[in-house]
Amino acid sequence: MFAVEVRDHIMIAHSLPRPVFGPAQGMHGATFVVDAAFFTSDLDENGLAVDIGLASDVLKDVLAPLNYQNLDTLDIFAGKVTTTEFLAKHIFDGIADAIRSGRLGDGGARIRKLRVMLHESHTARGWFEADL
């Protein structure tokens, strides 16, 4: 498999209101470094798996509605626990929709798998990946 991975970040506030989360039950902030990896079986005639510029644009656009937001107040997350893993799947779904709608150009048709990884610190990260 070939892969292209792009990176961006978001700054959010949220709470994780269940006892299992200990002190993270209260409101707190987080800066997530977000990596999106696009996997293809082959390269195009230019030697590309995916256009890095288009991939970067898609990631930035998917993250924009979350950046500098209190996730507890967003209707799309009502009743949800916005863990790192949950957010990785949410971002994955947004990128997958962009791929299906042609936002990655001709290269989007070659994408076989997508992985979205959120780094919540230098020691912890979570992700979601699946075949497309």
For each residue, the residues with C-beta under 8 A, 3 or more apart:
1: 39 40 41 112 113
2: 39 40 41 42 43 49
3: 37 38 39 40 49
4: 37 38 48 49 50 52 55
5: 35 36 37 38
6: 35 36 52 55 56 59
7: 33 34 35 36 59
8: 33 34 56 59 60 63
9: 31 32 33 34 63
10: 31 32 34 63 66 67
11: 29 30 31 67 68
12: 29 30 31 32 66 67 68 69 70 71
13: 27 28 29 30 69 70 71 72
14: 27 28 30 70 71 72 82
15: 24 25 26 27 28 72
16: 21 24 25 81 82 83
17: 21 25 81
18: 21 25 81
19: 22 25
20:
21: 16 17 18 24 25
22: 19 25
23: 26 28
24: 15 16 21 28
25: 15 16 17 18 19 21 22
26: 15 23
27: 13 14 15 70 72
28: 13 14 15 23 24
29: 11 12 13
30: 11 12 13 14 120
31: 9 10 11 12
32: 9 10 12 84 87 118 119 120
33: 7 8 9 118 119
34: 7 8 9 10 59 63 91 116 117 118 119
35: 5 6 7 115 116 117 119
36: 5 6 7 55 58 59 91 95 114 115 116 117
37: 3 4 5 114 115 116 117 129
38: 3 4 5 49 50 55 104 111 114
39: 1 2 3 49 111 112 113 114 115
40: 1 2 3 43 49 50 107 110 111 112
41: 1 2 110 112
42: 2 110
43: 2 40 46 47 48 49
44: 47 48 49 106 107 110
45:
46: 43
47: 43 44
48: 4 43 44 51 107
49: 2 3 4 38 39 40 43 44 107 110
50: 4 38 40 54 55 104 107 108 110 111
51: 48 54 55 104 105 107
52: 4 6 55 56
53: 56 57
54: 50 51 57 58 103 104 105 107
55: 4 6 36 38 50 51 52 58 59 104
56: 6 8 52 53 59 60
57: 53 54 60 61 103
58: 36 54 55 61 62 95 98 99 103 104
59: 6 7 8 34 36 55 56 62 63 95
60: 8 56 57 63 64
61: 57 58 64 98
62: 58 59 65 91 94 95 98
63: 8 9 10 34 59 60 66 67 91
64: 60 61 67
65: 62 69 74
66: 10 12 63 69 71 74 87 91
67: 10 11 12 63 64
68: 11 12
69: 12 13 65 66 73 74
70: 12 13 14 27 73 74
71: 12 13 14 66 74 77 82
72: 13 14 15 27 77 82
73: 69 70
74: 65 66 69 70 71 77 78
75: 78
76:
77: 71 72 74 80 82
78: 74 75
79:
80: 77 86
81: 16 17 18 86
82: 14 16 71 72 77 86 87
83: 16 86 87 126
84: 32 87 88 118 120 124 125 126
85: 88 89 126 127 128
86: 80 81 82 83 89 90
87: 32 66 82 83 84 90 91 118
88: 84 85 91 92 116 117 118 126 127 128
89: 85 86 92 93 116 128
90: 86 87 93 94
91: 34 36 62 63 66 87 88 94 95 116 118
92: 88 89 95 96 114 115 116 128 129 130
93: 89 90 96 97
94: 62 90 91 97 98
95: 36 58 59 62 91 92 98 99 114 116
96: 92 93 99 100 114 132
97: 93 94 100 101
98: 58 61 62 94 95 101 103 104
99: 58 95 96 103 104 108 111 114 132
100: 96 97 108
101: 97 98
102: 105 108
103: 54 57 58 98 99 108
104: 38 50 51 54 55 58 98 99 107 108 111
105: 51 54 102 108
106: 44 109
107: 40 44 48 49 50 51 54 104 110 111
108: 50 99 100 102 103 104 105 111
109: 106
110: 40 41 42 44 49 50 107
111: 38 39 40 50 99 104 107 108 114 132
112: 1 39 40 41 131 132
113: 1 39 129 130 131 132
114: 36 37 38 39 92 95 96 99 111 129 130 132
115: 35 36 37 39 92 127 128 129
116: 34 35 36 37 88 89 91 92 95 127 128 129
117: 34 35 36 37 88 125 126 127
118: 32 33 34 84 87 88 91 125 126 127
119: 32 33 34 35 122 124 125
120: 30 32 84 124 125 126
121: 124
122: 119
123:
124: 84 119 120 121
125: 84 117 118 119 120
126: 83 84 85 88 117 118 120
127: 85 88 115 116 117 118
128: 85 88 89 92 115 116
129: 37 92 113 114 115 116
130: 92 113 114
131: 112 113
132: 96 99 111 112 113 114
